[in-house]
């Protein structure tokens, strides 16, 4: 996981989304790599590249998906993707829009970087829960496809 939050990275407040994502991944049988809490901006891309070098099945980011000048998680993610899966982000926005009108402002990408699935979730705990709800029924299938174990 990569948590993009300048305030959490500098100790202004404690990250609240990383533990939620870690618990969810553990419940779904994924090995948990320590969370990287980094400032918004280029640090996100560096953290993503470092995690990709470890070869995980999934990388979930949280934060940096808004319109503030340093909210650049999508821009840091996109160059790393070999193939995009835009329907995942569309579904996350759609689910969130029933709860918060501002969810339509969430930017992000989802897709494959080699055999790793990367998805950008919002920085709020509620937005993360919405995103995990979208991922819940599909993530196993996505991982199977990326590993080449799903025949069709």
C-alpha positions, 0 to 999 in steps of 0.5 A, a space after each residue: 500500500 501507498 498512502 499519499 498524505 503529506 500531513 500523515 507523512 510528516 506526523 501532523 496526524 495518523 493515517 487512518 486508511 492504511 490500517 483499513 486497507 491492510 486489514 481488508 487485504 489480510 482478510 482476503 488472503 494477501 500477504 501484507 507489505 508494510 505501508 508506505 506513507 509518503 508526501 503527496 507528489 513525486 514520492 508516490 511514484 517512487 514508492 510505487 516503483 519500489 513496491 513494484 520491484 517486490 512483485 506483489 499481486 496488488 498495490 492499493 493507494 489511498 489519497 492524492 486523488 483530488 484537485 489540490 495542486 499536489 494531488 498527483 497520485 493518478 499522474 504518478 500511477 499512470 506511467 507505470 500501468 501497462 494496461 488500464 481498467 477504467 471500469 474499476 475507477 468508474 465503479 468506485 466513483 459511482 458507488 461513492 456518488 450515492 453517499 457524497 456528491 464530491 466523489 465525482 471529483 475523485 481522480 484515479 487509475 486502475 490497471 495492470 503493471 506486469 502481473 501487479 494490479 494497481 488501484 488508486 482509492 480516495 484518501 478518506 476512510 469512507 472513500 476507501 471503504 467504497 473502493 474496497 466494496 467495489 474490489 471485493 467481488 472482482 479482485 480474486 478474478 483480476 489476480 487470477 487473470 494477471 497470474 495466467 491461472 484463469 483459463 477462458 
